[in-house]
């Protein structure tokens, strides 16, 4: 199915290239479904391939990053967190959590885990859970969250490392911003993480310390998108640190050549 979709897209691109009087070979399709071709491109075509950008399931991307002898840009799953600080405005927290989780559940910027400061457990947890359940979202949580709201079903250890891409969310109660940072450092995928707070010091600590490609303050994680950042179309969110990080568009894919014109200068 994906092969036929790729072929149809390639036909459209070729039509556009012809209309723009550009060479058809500027965009090419590898016309095979043989997985051995992937291994050959990864390990035997360094002379011909500048970069590989894998798009697919987790196992494919892990294989590419593990086996490639050519440069690779890629991201694994979006284990995205929203942290509700003890000094978060409740109305804002409710709006952001609902949007971050439920606007589109199947994109990489969708929140999968909500971390709630123990200081605001009594005031913030139940309204947030109420909003999510009203939208048919299954809410899983740790023992402390369950004790505070019986509508929450038990979360397992696997929930903290699961990209649901569905109307499911996991909630954990943490000790302040440092507890949230520790959880994200252990379970996150360095994609996108957001803090909701009216405390500038807590926000600054979160933004400086969380080692993700995109960090946010008082905003929905669903803004994790090149178009929303004013970069135009993107091919994905890179979570590595070379050569690009965050949204990858035309500018991030561009390499450089430096041209020096002289009139006989020599360097002392």
C-alpha positions as CSV (number, residue, x, y, z in Angstrom):
1,X,0.0,0.0,0.0
2,X,2.7,2.5,0.9
3,X,4.7,1.6,-2.2
4,X,1.7,2.4,-4.5
5,X,1.1,5.6,-2.5
6,X,4.7,6.6,-3.0
7,X,4.5,5.8,-6.8
8,X,1.4,8.0,-7.1
9,X,3.0,10.8,-5.3
10,X,6.1,10.5,-7.4
11,X,4.0,10.7,-10.6
12,X,2.5,14.0,-9.3
13,X,5.9,15.4,-8.5
14,X,7.2,14.5,-12.0
15,X,4.2,16.2,-13.5
16,X,5.1,19.3,-11.4
17,X,8.7,19.2,-12.4
18,X,7.8,19.0,-16.1
19,X,5.4,21.9,-15.7
20,X,8.2,24.0,-14.1
21,X,10.7,22.8,-16.9
22,X,12.9,21.1,-14.3
23,X,14.6,17.8,-14.9
24,X,12.5,14.7,-14.0
25,X,15.5,13.1,-12.3
26,X,15.5,15.8,-9.6
27,X,13.0,13.5,-7.7
28,X,13.4,9.8,-8.0
29,X,11.6,6.7,-6.7
30,X,13.4,3.5,-5.8
31,X,11.1,1.1,-7.5
32,X,11.3,-1.9,-5.1
33,X,9.8,-3.3,-2.0
34,X,12.8,-5.4,-1.2
35,X,14.0,-4.6,2.3
36,X,17.6,-5.5,1.2
37,X,17.6,-2.3,-0.8
38,X,17.4,-0.3,2.5
39,X,20.5,-2.1,3.8
40,X,22.3,-1.4,0.6
41,X,21.5,2.3,0.7
42,X,22.5,2.5,4.3
43,X,25.9,0.8,4.0
44,X,27.0,0.8,0.4
45,X,26.1,4.1,-1.3
46,X,28.2,6.7,0.7
47,X,29.4,8.1,-2.7
48,X,25.9,8.9,-3.9
49,X,23.8,9.7,-0.9
50,X,24.3,12.9,1.1
51,X,21.7,12.2,3.8
52,X,18.9,9.7,4.6
53,X,15.8,10.9,6.4
54,X,13.8,7.9,7.5
55,X,10.0,8.2,7.7
56,X,8.2,5.2,9.1
57,X,7.8,3.1,12.2
58,X,10.1,3.0,15.2
59,X,11.8,-0.2,14.2
60,X,12.8,1.3,10.8
61,X,14.1,4.5,12.2
62,X,16.1,2.6,14.9
63,X,17.6,0.4,12.2
64,X,18.6,3.3,10.1
65,X,20.2,5.2,12.9
66,X,22.0,2.0,14.0
67,X,23.3,0.7,10.7
68,X,23.7,3.7,8.5
69,X,27.2,4.7,7.2
70,X,25.7,7.7,5.5
71,X,24.5,10.8,7.4
72,X,21.0,10.4,8.9
73,X,18.4,12.8,10.2
74,X,15.4,11.3,11.9
75,X,13.3,11.3,15.0
76,X,11.9,8.4,17.0
77,X,8.5,8.6,18.8
78,X,7.1,11.8,20.2
79,X,6.9,11.0,23.9
80,X,5.5,14.5,24.6
81,X,4.8,15.9,28.0
82,X,2.8,18.7,29.5
83,X,3.8,19.7,33.0
84,X,1.2,21.5,35.1
85,X,3.1,23.5,37.7
86,X,1.8,24.3,41.2
87,X,1.4,27.9,40.1
88,X,-0.4,27.2,36.8
89,X,-3.6,29.0,36.0
90,X,-6.3,26.3,36.1
91,X,-8.3,27.6,33.1
92,X,-5.1,27.8,31.0
93,X,-4.0,24.4,32.1
94,X,-7.3,22.8,31.2
95,X,-7.3,24.5,27.7
96,X,-3.7,23.5,27.0
97,X,-4.0,19.9,28.1
98,X,-7.2,19.3,26.1
99,X,-5.6,20.9,23.0
100,X,-2.3,19.2,23.4
101,X,-3.9,15.8,23.7
102,X,-7.1,15.9,21.7
103,X,-6.8,18.4,18.9
104,X,-5.2,15.7,16.8
105,X,-4.2,12.6,18.7
106,X,-2.2,11.0,15.8
107,X,0.6,13.6,15.3
108,X,4.0,13.6,16.9
109,X,3.3,16.8,18.8
110,X,0.3,15.3,20.6
111,X,0.8,15.1,24.4
112,X,1.1,11.5,25.7
113,X,1.9,12.2,29.4
114,X,0.6,14.9,31.7
115,X,2.7,15.6,34.8
116,X,0.9,17.4,37.7
117,X,2.7,19.2,40.5
118,X,1.7,17.7,43.9
119,X,1.0,21.2,45.1
120,X,-2.0,21.6,42.8
121,X,-3.2,18.0,42.9
122,X,-6.3,18.9,44.9
123,X,-7.4,21.8,42.6
124,X,-6.2,20.8,39.1
125,X,-6.4,17.1,38.6
126,X,-10.1,16.5,38.7
127,X,-11.1,19.3,36.2
128,X,-8.4,18.2,33.8
129,X,-9.6,14.5,34.0
130,X,-13.2,15.7,33.6
131,X,-12.3,17.5,30.4
132,X,-10.5,14.6,28.9
133,X,-13.1,12.0,29.8
134,X,-15.8,14.2,28.3
135,X,-14.0,13.9,25.0
136,X,-13.8,10.1,25.3
137,X,-10.1,10.1,26.2
138,X,-8.9,7.2,28.4
139,X,-7.0,8.5,31.4
140,X,-4.4,6.3,33.0
141,X,-2.4,7.3,36.1
142,X,-0.1,6.4,38.9
143,X,-1.4,5.3,42.3
144,X,-1.6,8.9,43.7
145,X,-3.6,10.1,40.7
146,X,-6.0,7.2,41.0
147,X,-6.5,7.8,44.7
148,X,-7.5,11.4,43.9
149,X,-9.9,10.5,41.1
150,X,-11.3,6.9,40.8
151,X,-12.1,7.5,37.1
152,X,-8.4,7.1,36.3
153,X,-7.3,3.6,35.4
154,X,-4.0,2.2,36.6
155,X,-0.9,3.0,34.5
156,X,1.9,0.6,34.0
157,X,5.6,1.3,33.6
158,X,5.2,0.9,29.9
159,X,2.7,3.8,29.7
160,X,5.5,6.3,30.4
161,X,7.3,5.2,27.2
162,X,4.3,4.7,25.0
163,X,3.4,7.0,22.1
164,X,-0.3,6.3,22.0
165,X,-1.2,8.3,18.9
166,X,-4.8,7.8,20.2
167,X,-7.2,9.2,22.7
168,X,-5.2,7.8,25.7
169,X,-3.1,9.8,28.1
170,X,-1.0,9.0,31.2
171,X,-0.9,11.2,34.3
172,X,1.8,11.2,36.9
173,X,2.0,13.3,40.1
174,X,5.5,14.8,40.6
175,X,7.3,17.0,43.1
176,X,7.5,20.4,41.4
177,X,9.4,21.4,38.4
178,X,12.5,19.3,39.3
179,X,10.3,16.2,39.5
180,X,8.9,16.9,36.1
181,X,12.4,17.5,34.7
182,X,13.6,14.2,36.2
183,X,10.6,12.3,34.7
184,X,11.2,13.8,31.2
185,X,14.9,13.1,31.4
186,X,14.2,9.4,32.1
187,X,11.2,8.7,29.8
188,X,11.2,11.5,27.2
189,X,12.2,11.2,23.6
190,X,13.7,14.8,23.3
191,X,10.9,15.9,21.0
192,X,8.6,18.5,22.6
193,X,7.7,19.3,26.2
194,X,5.7,22.1,27.7
195,X,5.3,23.7,31.2
196,X,2.2,25.6,32.3
197,X,3.0,28.0,35.1
198,X,2.7,31.7,36.1
199,X,6.1,31.4,37.9
200,X,8.8,32.8,35.7
201,X,11.6,31.1,37.7
202,X,10.0,27.7,37.3
203,X,9.4,28.3,33.6
204,X,13.0,29.4,33.0
205,X,14.4,26.3,34.9
206,X,12.2,24.0,32.8
207,X,13.1,25.7,29.5
208,X,16.8,25.7,30.3
209,X,17.0,22.1,31.7
210,X,14.7,20.0,29.6
211,X,16.9,18.6,26.8
212,X,14.3,18.4,24.0
213,X,14.3,19.8,20.5
214,X,11.3,22.0,21.4
215,X,10.4,23.3,24.8
216,X,7.4,25.5,25.5
217,X,5.9,27.7,28.2
218,X,2.1,28.2,28.5
219,X,1.5,26.8,25.0
220,X,0.1,23.6,23.5
221,X,2.6,21.1,22.3
222,X,0.6,20.8,19.1
223,X,2.4,24.0,17.9
224,X,5.5,21.7,17.3
225,X,5.4,22.2,13.6
226,X,7.6,23.9,11.1
227,X,4.6,25.8,9.5
228,X,3.6,27.1,12.9
229,X,7.2,28.3,13.5
230,X,7.1,30.2,10.2
231,X,9.6,27.8,8.5
232,X,7.2,26.5,5.9
233,X,6.7,22.9,5.0
234,X,8.6,20.3,7.1
235,X,9.6,16.7,6.7
236,X,9.6,16.0,10.4
237,X,11.0,17.0,13.8
238,X,14.6,16.0,14.2
239,X,15.4,15.0,17.8
240,X,19.2,14.5,17.3
241,X,21.7,17.3,17.6
242,X,23.4,17.0,14.2
243,X,22.9,18.4,11.6
244,X,19.5,19.9,12.3
245,X,17.3,19.9,15.4
246,X,13.6,20.6,15.6
247,X,11.5,21.2,12.5
248,X,13.3,20.2,9.4
249,X,12.4,22.2,6.3
250,X,14.2,23.5,3.2
251,X,16.5,25.8,5.1
252,X,17.6,23.0,7.5
253,X,18.3,20.7,4.5
254,X,20.5,23.2,2.8
255,X,24.3,22.8,3.0
256,X,26.8,25.5,2.2
257,X,29.7,26.1,-0.1
258,X,32.0,29.1,0.5
259,X,33.4,30.9,-2.5
260,X,36.6,33.0,-2.0
261,X,37.6,35.4,-4.9
262,X,41.1,36.9,-4.6
263,X,43.6,38.9,-6.5
264,X,46.7,37.1,-5.4
265,X,46.4,37.3,-1.6
266,X,48.6,35.0,0.5
267,X,48.2,34.2,4.2
268,X,51.0,35.3,6.4
